[in-house]
């Protein structure tokens, strides 16, 4: 008998695969140039880089929110669970299980925390009982939100608003969350709390995460794999542990070089590009 190749189980395939995409704004401005990345099912992957590197644009290309800003994917493909999704509407993608939590902790400020959470279930059709069960699950992960459930979201703290935004995404029963700059503007203790909850959701609920972060230090402690973007291109990628130990990453993103801590202003930009892109 001729041996046959066993089919690859779905769990071995990435839940998200971005293949050589190019993004242009206003038909003129080239923002992403040949970006490729993948996220394993049940994994936490980080997109790292300075402000303006293209992290948010990458997430919006995946979630199909570019058109609202006159942007479009002009080359390449984006596959979610093996199917191309770049032509789908954002709400259709949410129904398929992929949702983005926007940068800046966007909440409906005039609504209560609980009403904000309930808006995350607008695409669901599995009944009020199931939605209430998931609301209770959100409160288990974010006990602070239970305490503030009747408060207007606009009057809660930055950390509570970030929790509300993530909790709202959970109410859609996602398979994957695109999380944009979750640490922005938060105190270090709150950042750790948010990332610990992300890890618990990943471990206990199997939610895959793609994080866009400037805080490279904390991101690489929780992610399993990372991609570093610079000027719209992936300049380095690898296992999180390897990136943490990489001399270039230490020097330019963790602030530690051979002579102690450094800032970006202390080092010429061309030296970094020469080492990474040679």
BATOR-206640 format. One line per field, with one value per residue (C-alpha): residue number from 1; residue in three letters; y, x, z negated. Coordinates in pm, 1 decimal. Example, Ala and Ser with C-alpha at 12.3 -4.5 7.8 and 13.67 -1.06 7.14 Angstrom:
BEGIN
i	1 | 2
aa	ala | ser
Y	-450.0 | -106.0
X	1230.0 | 1367.0
Z	-780.0 | -714.0
***
This chain:
BEGIN
i	1 | 2 | 3 | 4 | 5 | 6 | 7 | 8 | 9 | 10 | 11 | 12 | 13 | 14 | 15 | 16 | 17 | 18 | 19 | 20 | 21 | 22 | 23 | 24 | 25 | 26 | 27 | 28 | 29 | 30 | 31 | 32 | 33 | 34 | 35 | 36 | 37 | 38 | 39 | 40 | 41 | 42 | 43 | 44 | 45 | 46 | 47 | 48 | 49 | 50 | 51 | 52 | 53 | 54 | 55 | 56 | 57 | 58 | 59 | 60 | 61 | 62 | 63 | 64 | 65 | 66 | 67 | 68 | 69 | 70 | 71 | 72 | 73 | 74 | 75 | 76 | 77 | 78 | 79 | 80 | 81 | 82 | 83 | 84 | 85 | 86 | 87 | 88 | 89 | 90 | 91 | 92 | 93 | 94 | 95 | 96 | 97 | 98 | 99 | 100 | 101 | 102 | 103 | 104 | 105 | 106 | 107 | 108 | 109 | 110 | 111 | 112 | 113 | 114 | 115 | 116 | 117 | 118 | 119 | 120 | 121 | 122 | 123 | 124 | 125 | 126 | 127 | 128 | 129 | 130 | 131 | 132 | 133 | 134 | 135 | 136 | 137 | 138 | 139 | 140 | 141 | 142 | 143 | 144 | 145 | 146 | 147 | 148 | 149 | 150 | 151 | 152 | 153 | 154 | 155 | 156 | 157 | 158 | 159 | 160 | 161 | 162 | 163 | 164 | 165 | 166 | 167 | 168 | 169 | 170 | 171 | 172 | 173 | 174 | 175 | 176 | 177 | 178 | 179 | 180 | 181 | 182 | 183 | 184 | 185 | 186 | 187 | 188 | 189 | 190 | 191 | 192 | 193 | 194 | 195 | 196 | 197 | 198 | 199 | 200 | 201 | 202 | 203 | 204 | 205 | 206 | 207 | 208 | 209 | 210 | 211 | 212 | 213 | 214 | 215 | 216 | 217 | 218 | 219 | 220 | 221 | 222 | 223 | 224 | 225 | 226 | 227 | 228 | 229 | 230 | 231 | 232 | 233 | 234 | 235 | 236 | 237 | 238 | 239 | 240 | 241 | 242 | 243 | 244 | 245 | 246 | 247 | 248 | 249 | 250 | 251 | 252 | 253 | 254 | 255 | 256 | 257 | 258 | 259 | 260 | 261 | 262 | 263 | 264 | 265 | 266 | 267 | 268 | 269 | 270 | 271 | 272 | 273 | 274 | 275 | 276 | 277 | 278
aa	unk | unk | unk | unk | unk | unk | unk | unk | unk | unk | unk | unk | unk | unk | unk | unk | unk | unk | unk | unk | unk | unk | unk | unk | unk | unk | unk | unk | unk | unk | unk | unk | unk | unk | unk | unk | unk | unk | unk | unk | unk | unk | unk | unk | unk | unk | unk | unk | unk | unk | unk | unk | unk | unk | unk | unk | unk | unk | unk | unk | unk | unk | unk | unk | unk | unk | unk | unk | unk | unk | unk | unk | unk | unk | unk | unk | unk | unk | unk | unk | unk | unk | unk | unk | unk | unk | unk | unk | unk | unk | unk | unk | unk | unk | unk | unk | unk | unk | unk | unk | unk | unk | unk | unk | unk | unk | unk | unk | unk | unk | unk | unk | unk | unk | unk | unk | unk | unk | unk | unk | unk | unk | unk | unk | unk | unk | unk | unk | unk | unk | unk | unk | unk | unk | unk | unk | unk | unk | unk | unk | unk | unk | unk | unk | unk | unk | unk | unk | unk | unk | unk | unk | unk | unk | unk | unk | unk | unk | unk | unk | unk | unk | unk | unk | unk | unk | unk | unk | unk | unk | unk | unk | unk | unk | unk | unk | unk | unk | unk | unk | unk | unk | unk | unk | unk | unk | unk | unk | unk | unk | unk | unk | unk | unk | unk | unk | unk | unk | unk | unk | unk | unk | unk | unk | unk | unk | unk | unk | unk | unk | unk | unk | unk | unk | unk | unk | unk | unk | unk | unk | unk | unk | unk | unk | unk | unk | unk | unk | unk | unk | unk | unk | unk | unk | unk | unk | unk | unk | unk | unk | unk | unk | unk | unk | unk | unk | unk | unk | unk | unk | unk | unk | unk | unk | unk | unk | unk | unk | unk | unk | unk | unk | unk | unk | unk | unk | unk | unk | unk | unk | unk | unk | unk | unk | unk | unk | unk | unk
Y	0.0 | 352.0 | 548.4 | 842.2 | 1168.9 | 1226.0 | 1551.7 | 1828.0 | 1884.6 | 2226.1 | 2294.8 | 2286.7 | 2556.3 | 2925.0 | 3091.3 | 3402.1 | 3429.1 | 3765.9 | 3716.1 | 3993.7 | 4269.5 | 4623.5 | 4904.7 | 5239.9 | 5541.9 | 5791.9 | 5592.9 | 5751.0 | 5693.5 | 5354.7 | 5257.0 | 4880.1 | 4714.3 | 4337.2 | 4258.8 | 3889.0 | 3731.0 | 3445.2 | 3373.4 | 3012.8 | 2895.9 | 2959.8 | 3172.5 | 3524.9 | 3707.5 | 4063.3 | 4329.4 | 4562.5 | 4889.2 | 5262.3 | 5500.3 | 5523.4 | 5188.2 | 5048.4 | 4841.8 | 4991.5 | 4987.7 | 4615.9 | 4545.2 | 4758.9 | 4579.8 | 4249.8 | 4375.6 | 4555.1 | 4896.7 | 5065.2 | 5185.0 | 5425.0 | 5602.2 | 5582.7 | 5299.8 | 4967.4 | 4647.1 | 4660.5 | 4348.0 | 4020.8 | 3822.2 | 3786.4 | 3444.5 | 3383.1 | 3015.7 | 2935.7 | 3166.8 | 3502.7 | 3779.7 | 4109.8 | 4170.0 | 4105.5 | 4378.4 | 4431.2 | 4301.6 | 3985.9 | 3923.6 | 3972.3 | 3707.6 | 3474.4 | 3527.7 | 3802.0 | 4139.6 | 4440.5 | 4637.3 | 4983.2 | 5196.6 | 5459.6 | 5258.7 | 5354.9 | 5329.8 | 5484.2 | 5741.2 | 5818.1 | 5450.7 | 5245.1 | 4992.8 | 4706.8 | 4864.2 | 4901.2 | 4532.1 | 4436.0 | 4622.1 | 4362.9 | 4098.3 | 4276.5 | 4019.3 | 3720.5 | 3526.9 | 3258.3 | 3406.5 | 3625.2 | 3344.5 | 3268.5 | 3637.9 | 3675.5 | 3376.3 | 3540.7 | 3870.3 | 3685.2 | 3532.4 | 3880.9 | 3990.7 | 3690.4 | 3800.0 | 4169.4 | 4187.6 | 4561.2 | 4599.5 | 4425.5 | 4692.7 | 4968.6 | 4806.2 | 5093.2 | 5374.4 | 5582.4 | 5451.0 | 5802.9 | 5863.3 | 5547.3 | 5527.9 | 5457.6 | 5104.3 | 5038.8 | 5170.5 | 4937.6 | 4647.6 | 4752.0 | 4757.9 | 4408.5 | 4278.0 | 4415.0 | 4225.2 | 3905.9 | 3941.7 | 3863.0 | 3518.9 | 3577.0 | 3316.6 | 3591.0 | 3944.8 | 4212.2 | 4427.3 | 4768.8 | 4936.6 | 4800.1 | 4960.1 | 5312.9 | 5573.3 | 5321.9 | 5294.5 | 4999.2 | 4811.6 | 4835.6 | 4726.8 | 4410.9 | 4349.1 | 4384.4 | 4151.3 | 3893.1 | 3886.4 | 3850.4 | 3551.0 | 3394.7 | 3439.9 | 3276.8 | 2985.6 | 2921.7 | 3027.2 | 2953.4 | 3303.7 | 3386.6 | 3735.4 | 3960.3 | 4252.0 | 4577.1 | 4730.9 | 4997.5 | 4855.2 | 4586.6 | 4477.6 | 4373.1 | 4241.6 | 3999.8 | 3861.8 | 3754.2 | 3686.2 | 3365.9 | 3515.5 | 3867.6 | 4073.7 | 4406.9 | 4663.8 | 4964.2 | 5202.9 | 4961.0 | 4654.3 | 4355.1 | 4392.5 | 4114.6 | 3829.3 | 3530.0 | 3354.9 | 3601.3 | 3462.2 | 3497.7 | 3855.7 | 3944.2 | 3818.1 | 3979.4 | 4256.0 | 4487.2 | 4450.1 | 4509.7 | 4822.1 | 4980.7 | 4858.0 | 4752.4 | 5039.8 | 4818.9 | 4806.4 | 4698.1 | 5009.4 | 5012.3 | 5185.6 | 5394.4 | 5595.3 | 5606.8 | 5954.2 | 5820.9 | 5590.1 | 5664.8 | 5517.5 | 5386.9 | 5150.3 | 4964.0 | 4926.3 | 4820.0 | 4532.0 | 4417.5 | 4458.2 | 4355.8
X	0.0 | 112.4 | 149.7 | -86.5 | -18.9 | -245.1 | -440.0 | -308.9 | -545.6 | -709.3 | -542.1 | -204.1 | -305.4 | -276.2 | -603.9 | -477.5 | -237.1 | -141.2 | 43.0 | 254.6 | -7.3 | 30.1 | -188.5 | -241.2 | -430.4 | -605.2 | -481.2 | -138.1 | 22.8 | 192.7 | 181.5 | 242.2 | 490.2 | 484.1 | 380.0 | 340.4 | 261.2 | 66.3 | -106.3 | -137.2 | -471.6 | -476.4 | -160.8 | -61.5 | 137.9 | 273.1 | 330.4 | 595.7 | 743.6 | 759.3 | 471.3 | 398.9 | 558.6 | 233.2 | 101.1 | -249.4 | -278.8 | -196.3 | -474.9 | -724.9 | -633.8 | -718.3 | -1043.2 | -1150.0 | -1174.4 | -945.6 | -1222.6 | -1352.1 | -1014.7 | -987.2 | -738.0 | -735.9 | -539.0 | -406.6 | -189.4 | -160.4 | -420.4 | -558.9 | -687.7 | -890.4 | -946.5 | -823.1 | -1060.8 | -982.1 | -1156.5 | -1020.4 | -1339.0 | -1576.0 | -1749.7 | -1627.8 | -1953.0 | -1938.7 | -1586.7 | -1706.7 | -1973.5 | -1698.4 | -1510.8 | -1250.0 | -1291.6 | -1068.7 | -1036.0 | -939.6 | -657.6 | -772.9 | -1025.3 | -1325.5 | -1642.7 | -1988.4 | -1932.6 | -2299.1 | -2391.3 | -2336.5 | -2055.1 | -2304.0 | -2480.9 | -2140.2 | -2074.7 | -2414.3 | -2346.0 | -2075.5 | -2344.7 | -2532.1 | -2427.2 | -2540.2 | -2860.3 | -2830.2 | -3076.8 | -3083.7 | -2992.5 | -2663.9 | -2579.1 | -2645.4 | -2421.3 | -2140.4 | -2197.2 | -2147.0 | -1827.5 | -1698.7 | -1764.4 | -1569.4 | -1264.3 | -1317.3 | -1461.0 | -1402.2 | -1657.6 | -1921.6 | -1866.6 | -1901.6 | -2174.6 | -2422.5 | -2166.5 | -2143.1 | -1843.6 | -1721.0 | -1670.5 | -1472.1 | -1092.4 | -870.8 | -806.2 | -1176.9 | -1250.3 | -988.2 | -1144.3 | -1485.1 | -1353.8 | -1202.6 | -1511.6 | -1733.8 | -1526.1 | -1564.1 | -1940.9 | -1923.2 | -1777.9 | -1460.7 | -1212.9 | -955.5 | -909.8 | -696.4 | -582.3 | -438.5 | -206.1 | -373.8 | -109.2 | -143.5 | -187.8 | -217.3 | -14.7 | 230.9 | 24.2 | -287.1 | -89.4 | 17.4 | -342.9 | -472.8 | -207.9 | -266.7 | -634.6 | -539.2 | -323.0 | -607.0 | -849.9 | -595.8 | -527.8 | -882.1 | -1105.1 | -867.3 | -900.3 | -616.6 | -465.6 | -275.1 | -136.1 | -5.1 | 219.3 | 485.0 | 558.6 | 791.0 | 906.0 | 563.5 | 442.8 | 733.9 | 669.8 | 317.3 | 337.2 | 481.9 | 596.9 | 666.3 | 704.0 | 885.8 | 765.6 | 957.3 | 832.0 | 561.8 | 786.0 | 859.4 | 1229.8 | 1258.5 | 1047.4 | 1093.4 | 999.3 | 940.6 | 1228.4 | 1469.0 | 1357.7 | 1405.0 | 1762.8 | 1839.9 | 2100.1 | 1925.9 | 1592.4 | 1755.4 | 1926.6 | 1649.6 | 1325.7 | 1409.6 | 1653.6 | 1945.7 | 2268.8 | 2620.7 | 2690.2 | 2368.8 | 2038.4 | 2007.5 | 1738.3 | 1656.1 | 1809.5 | 2148.1 | 2187.6 | 2194.9 | 1895.1 | 2096.1 | 2297.4 | 1984.0 | 1862.2 | 2208.7 | 2218.2 | 1857.9 | 1821.5 | 2167.7
Z	0.0 | 75.4 | -247.8 | -280.5 | -456.6 | -753.5 | -740.7 | -960.7 | -1252.2 | -1268.9 | -1602.7 | -1426.8 | -1179.8 | -1269.4 | -1356.1 | -1174.1 | -882.3 | -731.1 | -403.5 | -252.3 | -286.0 | -161.9 | -295.1 | -126.8 | -261.3 | -31.2 | 272.3 | 219.7 | -120.5 | -153.2 | -522.4 | -535.5 | -300.8 | -273.1 | -630.0 | -710.4 | -1046.0 | -1198.4 | -1528.2 | -1648.5 | -1778.7 | -2152.1 | -2140.2 | -2245.2 | -1979.2 | -2003.6 | -1740.6 | -1877.3 | -1764.3 | -1819.0 | -1761.9 | -1388.6 | -1304.1 | -1163.3 | -1454.5 | -1466.3 | -1087.8 | -1089.8 | -1338.8 | -1148.0 | -825.3 | -995.8 | -1153.0 | -832.1 | -995.2 | -742.7 | -512.3 | -777.7 | -749.9 | -369.6 | -384.5 | -200.2 | -165.1 | 189.9 | 192.4 | 4.5 | -188.0 | -540.2 | -645.8 | -960.7 | -1031.0 | -680.8 | -492.0 | -335.0 | -526.6 | -393.1 | -192.4 | -485.1 | -683.4 | -1041.2 | -1193.8 | -980.5 | -1106.2 | -1465.0 | -1404.9 | -1284.7 | -1609.1 | -1552.7 | -1724.9 | -1787.7 | -2111.7 | -1993.7 | -2126.5 | -2373.7 | -2579.6 | -2368.8 | -2574.5 | -2549.3 | -2819.9 | -2880.0 | -2930.6 | -3243.6 | -3259.4 | -3229.6 | -2931.7 | -2763.6 | -2819.1 | -2680.2 | -2354.1 | -2286.4 | -2241.6 | -1962.6 | -1699.7 | -1904.8 | -1851.3 | -2117.8 | -2364.3 | -2673.1 | -2913.7 | -2735.7 | -2722.1 | -3095.8 | -3165.0 | -2970.7 | -3151.1 | -3478.1 | -3335.2 | -3248.9 | -3606.5 | -3733.9 | -3533.3 | -3608.4 | -3962.7 | -3967.2 | -3688.4 | -3898.9 | -4164.6 | -3904.1 | -3692.8 | -3740.1 | -3707.7 | -3392.4 | -3199.0 | -3126.8 | -3499.0 | -3568.9 | -3581.5 | -3281.6 | -3402.7 | -3450.5 | -3102.3 | -2956.4 | -3144.9 | -3012.6 | -2655.3 | -2687.6 | -2866.6 | -2591.7 | -2336.2 | -2540.5 | -2525.1 | -2151.5 | -2236.2 | -2034.5 | -1923.1 | -1881.9 | -2016.6 | -1850.3 | -2141.6 | -2056.1 | -2309.6 | -2625.8 | -2850.4 | -2711.6 | -2984.1 | -3268.1 | -3585.6 | -3593.2 | -3853.6 | -3636.2 | -3329.3 | -3511.7 | -3620.5 | -3263.3 | -3120.7 | -3394.4 | -3296.6 | -2929.8 | -3023.6 | -3223.6 | -2933.9 | -2704.5 | -2942.2 | -3063.8 | -2772.9 | -2483.8 | -2338.2 | -2097.2 | -2125.1 | -1887.4 | -2090.7 | -1947.3 | -2213.1 | -2261.8 | -2608.0 | -2476.7 | -2820.9 | -2949.3 | -2612.0 | -2577.0 | -2926.0 | -2832.5 | -2459.5 | -2318.6 | -1988.4 | -1867.7 | -1551.4 | -1553.2 | -1302.2 | -1180.4 | -911.3 | -802.2 | -769.2 | -989.7 | -1074.4 | -1332.6 | -1466.6 | -1693.1 | -2014.7 | -2297.5 | -2503.5 | -2210.8 | -2148.7 | -2516.2 | -2494.5 | -2158.1 | -2195.6 | -1948.0 | -2123.3 | -2460.8 | -2335.8 | -2134.1 | -2291.7 | -2646.5 | -2705.3 | -2807.4 | -2609.0 | -2671.1 | -2879.1 | -3078.7 | -3005.5 | -2689.1 | -2520.9 | -2152.0 | -2129.7 | -2240.5 | -1940.9 | -1569.4 | -1388.9 | -1093.7 | -1314.8 | -1414.6 | -1056.5 | -940.8 | -1189.8 | -1141.0 | -767.4 | -650.4
***
